[in-house]
Amino acid sequence: MPDVVADLIEALGPDVVRTGDAVPQRNCADWSGVPPVRPRAVVLARSVVDVAAAVRVCHAHGQPIVPQGGLTGLVGGAAPGGDEVALSLERMTGIEEIDVDSATMTVLAGTPLEVAQEAAAAAGFTLGIDLGARGSCSVGGNVSTNAGGVNVLRFGMARASVRGLEVVLADGTVVTGLNKMLKNNAGYDWTQLFVGSEGTLGIVTRVVLALHPAQPEVTTAFAVVPDFVAALIALRRLQSRLAGQLVAFEAMWPDFIDFSARVCKAHPPIDPGAGVALIVEAASAAAAGGDRPLETALADLVEDGIVTDAVIAKSVDERRRIWAVREAPPAEYPVHVPGFIPYDVSIPLGAFDTAVGELRAALSDRWPGIMALFYGHVADSNLHLVAHLPGVAEQPRAAVNEVVYAVVARHGGSISAEHGIGRQKRPYLALSRSPEEIALMRRIKDALDPTGILNPGRVL
Ligand SMILES: Cc1cc2nc3c(=O)[nH]c(=O)nc-3n(C[C@H](O)[C@H](O)[C@H](O)COP(=O)(O)OP(=O)(O)OC[C@H]3O[C@@H](n4cnc5c(N)ncnc54)[C@H](O)[C@@H]3O)c2cc1C
């Protein structure tokens, strides 16, 4: 009886199905740091017809499949195992339609996010999804991980941008639901089930994305508040004053600012001292006298003693320098703190400050001298933490995980704010989801993929 690889080659040809040395190196790993492994074969699908044919063959053989987009995922979801067939969407790129009246765009799932953003901009729109990996990640990957990123405060997670989908189910059935309308309550919205399912329920092949009007000019401020309580008051006041215009609200604690200035030479425009530093952005046109609404709102917060000090970027270069304070450290971690242990968690905002204090205390009690940097997309309840033990070659990743996730769980937080569960966070899923929730996920998985061939070992 022919094996699965022979059947795949017979169905799709050797240009589409690569094995052995012909497997491209890029398809052997993702950005998560999981060691590269050559999969049994890579299918470089050219169309939904290819995807459906490949899945049908794999289904007949009970062959595990790992879907791959841009391979920028950070939890090992797209990193293949040696017994898996990698199903890559990288050839399936292109904007199929921009519907100006519906304000939607229909794209093939392998299209790089940046290509979709540029097409939206050329048509006079803004796409609601944006993240650092925009040049490499794919729209299908964004949908499958329910990506967050830098525009969540304004436009929501990727889920909020999805109007319609086409997916290939585990038996090769193609389901097409390329809805463009905001309102469509005709039965279950099955498309949302696939958003954030990390390739475990089906392969996303086409996406209809909502578009937004082109954005007015953005005003950027660097501000300092005495503590996190004041940061939350400032956030609420700005949200009410600048309704719908707030684009970013980032917080950085003193250890992070110190690392940014001392190690990365990205100096803040004002010294936050022991306070919490904020980067705030609002997209709003200047008032008649030239005043910018964010500037006026911050001036009032300074007068009320909520914000200690604030500066507004007066040029593109000043804006770039403000953002460098926030963006330089992540780019420098691999150089200055190799083996660093990164976290991307959510914590309810009311418990945020307490949790940061508890995390700092728990880590330094257990590992005196540990470096722990705290920062995050506060308005999204999203906390980043980077931990590193200086001078230790083998960082105690598993033990640090236990400490960090225990605090997150105690405050009702989520072990995954943005990146999904993949392989790396799977052991901790029960800290953020109840047994009943996990049992429900298992029932959905079993209903859609009864033989368990789609991304086994990820999420559940
Ligand atoms: C520098 C950098 C910055 C980042 N910033 C952010 C951020 O701000 N917010 C954020 O959320 N993420 C961020 N990420 C993580 C990553 O970029 C996102 O998760 C992105 O959405 C993944 O897209 P991808 O095409 O690279 O997917 P991949 O890495 O290829 O795959 C990710 C998961 O989705 C599955 N998958 C991929 N394509 C499909 C498909 N068509 N159908 C079904 N399943 C599929 C894979 O099997 C895997 O489980 C960042 C990553 C980097 C490297």
The ligand as an ORCA input file, in Angstrom:
! r2SCAN-3c Opt
* xyz 0 1
  C       8.890     40.586     16.142
  C       7.559     39.927     16.450
  C       6.531     40.695     16.959
  C       5.308     40.102     17.259
  N       4.320     40.882     17.761
  C       3.122     40.342     18.025
  C       2.063     41.146     18.558
  O       2.236     42.323     18.839
  N       0.861     40.545     18.742
  C       0.641     39.220     18.464
  O      -0.483     38.747     18.637
  N       1.630     38.446     17.980
  C       2.850     38.955     17.766
  N       3.857     38.159     17.294
  C       3.611     36.715     17.066
  C       3.229     36.377     15.596
  O       3.762     37.282     14.704
  C       1.720     36.321     15.435
  O       1.213     35.266     16.223
  C       1.249     36.109     13.978
  O      -0.156     36.296     13.942
  C       1.577     34.733     13.428
  O       1.377     34.734     12.016
  P       2.205     33.746     11.083
  O       1.662     33.844      9.704
  O       3.651     33.970     11.223
  O       1.778     32.333     11.714
  P       2.677     31.045     11.976
  O       3.758     31.332     12.945
  O       3.064     30.422     10.696
  O       1.575     30.116     12.691
  C       1.027     30.469     13.930
  C      -0.051     29.427     14.306
  O      -1.152     29.516     13.403
  C      -1.288     28.324     12.638
  N      -1.565     28.756     11.252
  C      -0.822     29.585     10.479
  N      -1.453     29.813      9.315
  C      -2.617     29.114      9.357
  C      -3.700     28.946      8.450
  N      -3.736     29.575      7.263
  N      -4.743     28.154      8.823
  C      -4.731     27.523     10.030
  N      -3.732     27.640     10.919
  C      -2.692     28.432     10.583
  C       0.010     27.567     12.816
  O      -0.163     26.166     12.731
  C       0.427     27.998     14.208
  O      -0.240     27.228     15.174
  C       5.112     38.716     17.018
  C       6.142     37.945     16.506
  C       7.368     38.527     16.233
  C       8.443     37.655     15.686
*
